[in-house]
């Protein structure tokens, strides 16, 4: 039996092609990209050795600090909002709507699958201020507030990005946490009810503690996705005004393709990878505590 | 890492049995429901109305859009906007490009990924754990880390003028998550099944094809849907490797269209967004349960 299950030829046929593609497309480029961090130049004009200049530049570059700041600010805020709203939805599905929640779940989930570019362009129009107010400004004007040039300043543009991304991912976290809530054993809730726990005390003493593992994984998933944010920012603001809404990913993209500096671009990509590595380490730490991941 | 078991998405909530229905009279029960109804109403308006708003604006002429409130219905229903979006937006080309990039990569991902997951989970060999760990690492690597070397390689191979780079990258980038998800699905099948088949004289390749593959058919659909959305909605790889106008995928094409005409041709821009969204909506209407299940199971991708 061992011999059949361990047959080398079969393993090579089944795993070989996948491993080959994976190695060529992911592993080799990762090492290669790390090598680029010591060079300057690009694919079209060639490369020259640059020592550790890319790294010294990294630590003094105000643009990197700004981009890193944006990424962290965005990731933290969005993670909190996604998980809080998602948890609210999950509680609504599980305890209020109960069996009739299927249709609501399906509707609220829909924006998750709509292409990011389409959503970003829609939000540009919703928050438009010139030549004509979009829906949001029309509402503000109607309740007596002035219209705002939403995408014209860094702070308000940041707000629009956050609103947009919460809007489109809320349904996703709703369903993710909902499935977690369904896994709470029925008899625990039942016995708590028999002991007289109702409403908020049932939530605080039973439901919340029991859903901590899935909340933890949701938070990690969310951070993992949000520190890589690119599409929504690129399509909505293009990083602007100026570079006020530029995350690391976009700064890396600009450095490489607008300023043709692959070496420095790779250095920024390395920073990003290290951030992802830290988050992944957290996932593994969480996995030991909890078998849902 | 993931695998929040979402198989029971439709299981009637077990937590609900204690509904005290019956005891309270009907009108009071209705009053109690009002806050809930308001919450649901607000929720649906927030999530769905913007999509409807986009649709009504896709049917307005420019003067109509500029002079009337944006929530008003169109004065004249300009279905011609869809025609001009289709023609000026090059939608036929971009949709074809997206299909050319998506279909082969999806097929490759599924075939290679299912076989790889099977080998890693069912077969027994030294270094299995190491390979699995290596593949897990691939899930977390940001695309930015592989972008520049790949660009150099494809540039030197002289294939940057085709959609081949997209197919190659999508395949390689989709594999880790697929292998990982498939491995967890194969873990659920008792190994005895394959052992019995072996005793009956089946080779492992045969067992894979005639027993393993059919047993995870539903999982294959789930995994395929996850990868479909990741590839179809990708922007970063598409704008890097298919920046040439004639190679634009649907996302890149839409962005370019908006850049060139978006500030003046409102109706056609809205129409182009509607067309992009509409195709996905149709898919979602048929497969929403499976899509929700798949995307949350693949959530490690964020």
HADDOCK unambig.tbl for C-alpha pairs under 7 A between the chains (distance, minus, plus):
assign (segid A and resid 1 and name CA) (segid B and resid 195 and name CA) 7.00 0.50 0.50
assign (segid A and resid 4 and name CA) (segid B and resid 204 and name CA) 6.84 0.50 0.50
assign (segid A and resid 5 and name CA) (segid B and resid 123 and name CA) 4.86 0.50 0.50
assign (segid A and resid 5 and name CA) (segid B and resid 124 and name CA) 5.60 0.50 0.50
assign (segid A and resid 6 and name CA) (segid B and resid 123 and name CA) 5.75 0.50 0.50
assign (segid A and resid 6 and name CA) (segid B and resid 124 and name CA) 4.83 0.50 0.50
assign (segid A and resid 6 and name CA) (segid B and resid 125 and name CA) 5.54 0.50 0.50
assign (segid A and resid 10 and name CA) (segid B and resid 204 and name CA) 6.84 0.50 0.50
assign (segid A and resid 10 and name CA) (segid B and resid 205 and name CA) 6.37 0.50 0.50
assign (segid A and resid 11 and name CA) (segid B and resid 119 and name CA) 5.87 0.50 0.50
assign (segid A and resid 14 and name CA) (segid B and resid 115 and name CA) 4.94 0.50 0.50
assign (segid A and resid 14 and name CA) (segid B and resid 116 and name CA) 5.68 0.50 0.50
assign (segid A and resid 14 and name CA) (segid B and resid 119 and name CA) 6.04 0.50 0.50
assign (segid A and resid 15 and name CA) (segid B and resid 115 and name CA) 6.32 0.50 0.50
assign (segid A and resid 15 and name CA) (segid B and resid 116 and name CA) 4.43 0.50 0.50
assign (segid A and resid 15 and name CA) (segid B and resid 119 and name CA) 5.90 0.50 0.50
assign (segid A and resid 17 and name CA) (segid B and resid 112 and name CA) 6.63 0.50 0.50
assign (segid A and resid 18 and name CA) (segid B and resid 112 and name CA) 5.13 0.50 0.50
assign (segid A and resid 18 and name CA) (segid B and resid 113 and name CA) 6.55 0.50 0.50
assign (segid A and resid 18 and name CA) (segid B and resid 116 and name CA) 6.15 0.50 0.50
assign (segid A and resid 21 and name CA) (segid B and resid 172 and name CA) 5.70 0.50 0.50
assign (segid A and resid 22 and name CA) (segid B and resid 172 and name CA) 5.13 0.50 0.50
assign (segid A and resid 22 and name CA) (segid B and resid 175 and name CA) 6.92 0.50 0.50
assign (segid A and resid 25 and name CA) (segid B and resid 169 and name CA) 6.39 0.50 0.50
assign (segid A and resid 25 and name CA) (segid B and resid 172 and name CA) 5.34 0.50 0.50
assign (segid A and resid 26 and name CA) (segid B and resid 138 and name CA) 6.89 0.50 0.50
assign (segid A and resid 26 and name CA) (segid B and resid 146 and name CA) 6.37 0.50 0.50
assign (segid A and resid 26 and name CA) (segid B and resid 172 and name CA) 6.69 0.50 0.50
assign (segid A and resid 29 and name CA) (segid B and resid 146 and name CA) 5.03 0.50 0.50
assign (segid A and resid 29 and name CA) (segid B and resid 149 and name CA) 5.35 0.50 0.50
assign (segid A and resid 29 and name CA) (segid B and resid 150 and name CA) 6.43 0.50 0.50
assign (segid A and resid 30 and name CA) (segid B and resid 145 and name CA) 5.89 0.50 0.50
assign (segid A and resid 30 and name CA) (segid B and resid 146 and name CA) 5.49 0.50 0.50
assign (segid A and resid 32 and name CA) (segid B and resid 149 and name CA) 6.19 0.50 0.50
assign (segid A and resid 33 and name CA) (segid B and resid 145 and name CA) 6.31 0.50 0.50
assign (segid A and resid 33 and name CA) (segid B and resid 146 and name CA) 6.57 0.50 0.50
assign (segid A and resid 33 and name CA) (segid B and resid 148 and name CA) 6.83 0.50 0.50
assign (segid A and resid 33 and name CA) (segid B and resid 149 and name CA) 5.91 0.50 0.50
assign (segid A and resid 43 and name CA) (segid B and resid 152 and name CA) 5.00 0.50 0.50
assign (segid A and resid 94 and name CA) (segid B and resid 13 and name CA) 6.68 0.50 0.50
assign (segid A and resid 95 and name CA) (segid B and resid 16 and name CA) 6.88 0.50 0.50
assign (segid A and resid 98 and name CA) (segid B and resid 13 and name CA) 6.32 0.50 0.50
assign (segid A and resid 98 and name CA) (segid B and resid 16 and name CA) 6.55 0.50 0.50
assign (segid A and resid 99 and name CA) (segid B and resid 12 and name CA) 5.93 0.50 0.50
assign (segid A and resid 99 and name CA) (segid B and resid 13 and name CA) 6.51 0.50 0.50
assign (segid A and resid 106 and name CA) (segid B and resid 288 and name CA) 6.81 0.50 0.50
assign (segid A and resid 108 and name CA) (segid B and resid 47 and name CA) 6.06 0.50 0.50
assign (segid A and resid 113 and name CA) (segid B and resid 229 and name CA) 6.97 0.50 0.50
assign (segid A and resid 114 and name CA) (segid B and resid 277 and name CA) 5.86 0.50 0.50
assign (segid A and resid 114 and name CA) (segid B and resid 280 and name CA) 6.59 0.50 0.50
assign (segid A and resid 115 and name CA) (segid B and resid 233 and name CA) 5.05 0.50 0.50
assign (segid A and resid 116 and name CA) (segid B and resid 233 and name CA) 6.71 0.50 0.50
assign (segid A and resid 117 and name CA) (segid B and resid 251 and name CA) 6.05 0.50 0.50
assign (segid A and resid 117 and name CA) (segid B and resid 255 and name CA) 6.76 0.50 0.50
assign (segid A and resid 118 and name CA) (segid B and resid 273 and name CA) 5.35 0.50 0.50
assign (segid A and resid 122 and name CA) (segid B and resid 54 and name CA) 6.89 0.50 0.50
assign (segid A and resid 132 and name CA) (segid B and resid 66 and name CA) 6.16 0.50 0.50
assign (segid A and resid 134 and name CA) (segid B and resid 70 and name CA) 6.80 0.50 0.50
assign (segid A and resid 135 and name CA) (segid B and resid 70 and name CA) 6.23 0.50 0.50
assign (segid A and resid 167 and name CA) (segid B and resid 47 and name CA) 6.88 0.50 0.50
assign (segid A and resid 172 and name CA) (segid B and resid 296 and name CA) 6.96 0.50 0.50
assign (segid A and resid 176 and name CA) (segid B and resid 296 and name CA) 5.64 0.50 0.50
assign (segid A and resid 179 and name CA) (segid B and resid 6 and name CA) 6.03 0.50 0.50
assign (segid A and resid 179 and name CA) (segid B and resid 9 and name CA) 6.45 0.50 0.50
assign (segid A and resid 182 and name CA) (segid B and resid 13 and name CA) 6.43 0.50 0.50
assign (segid A and resid 186 and name CA) (segid B and resid 14 and name CA) 5.70 0.50 0.50
assign (segid A and resid 186 and name CA) (segid B and resid 15 and name CA) 5.49 0.50 0.50
assign (segid A and resid 189 and name CA) (segid B and resid 15 and name CA) 6.91 0.50 0.50
assign (segid A and resid 221 and name CA) (segid B and resid 299 and name CA) 6.69 0.50 0.50
assign (segid A and resid 221 and name CA) (segid B and resid 300 and name CA) 5.62 0.50 0.50
assign (segid A and resid 221 and name CA) (segid B and resid 302 and name CA) 5.51 0.50 0.50
assign (segid A and resid 222 and name CA) (segid B and resid 302 and name CA) 5.92 0.50 0.50
assign (segid A and resid 224 and name CA) (segid B and resid 302 and name CA) 6.11 0.50 0.50
assign (segid A and resid 225 and name CA) (segid B and resid 301 and name CA) 6.49 0.50 0.50
assign (segid A and resid 225 and name CA) (segid B and resid 302 and name CA) 3.98 0.50 0.50
assign (segid A and resid 228 and name CA) (segid B and resid 142 and name CA) 6.91 0.50 0.50
assign (segid A and resid 231 and name CA) (segid B and resid 235 and name CA) 6.09 0.50 0.50
assign (segid A and resid 231 and name CA) (segid B and resid 236 and name CA) 6.82 0.50 0.50
assign (segid A and resid 235 and name CA) (segid B and resid 255 and name CA) 6.95 0.50 0.50
assign (segid A and resid 262 and name CA) (segid B and resid 148 and name CA) 6.58 0.50 0.50
assign (segid A and resid 266 and name CA) (segid B and resid 145 and name CA) 6.70 0.50 0.50
assign (segid A and resid 269 and name CA) (segid B and resid 144 and name CA) 5.54 0.50 0.50
assign (segid A and resid 269 and name CA) (segid B and resid 145 and name CA) 5.22 0.50 0.50
assign (segid A and resid 270 and name CA) (segid B and resid 145 and name CA) 6.64 0.50 0.50
assign (segid A and resid 273 and name CA) (segid B and resid 141 and name CA) 6.08 0.50 0.50
assign (segid A and resid 273 and name CA) (segid B and resid 142 and name CA) 6.16 0.50 0.50
assign (segid A and resid 276 and name CA) (segid B and resid 140 and name CA) 6.28 0.50 0.50
assign (segid A and resid 280 and name CA) (segid B and resid 140 and name CA) 6.91 0.50 0.50
assign (segid A and resid 292 and name CA) (segid B and resid 2 and name CA) 6.61 0.50 0.50
assign (segid A and resid 292 and name CA) (segid B and resid 3 and name CA) 6.27 0.50 0.50
assign (segid A and resid 292 and name CA) (segid B and resid 4 and name CA) 5.18 0.50 0.50
assign (segid A and resid 293 and name CA) (segid B and resid 1 and name CA) 4.46 0.50 0.50
assign (segid A and resid 293 and name CA) (segid B and resid 2 and name CA) 4.17 0.50 0.50
assign (segid A and resid 293 and name CA) (segid B and resid 3 and name CA) 5.87 0.50 0.50
assign (segid A and resid 293 and name CA) (segid B and resid 4 and name CA) 6.57 0.50 0.50
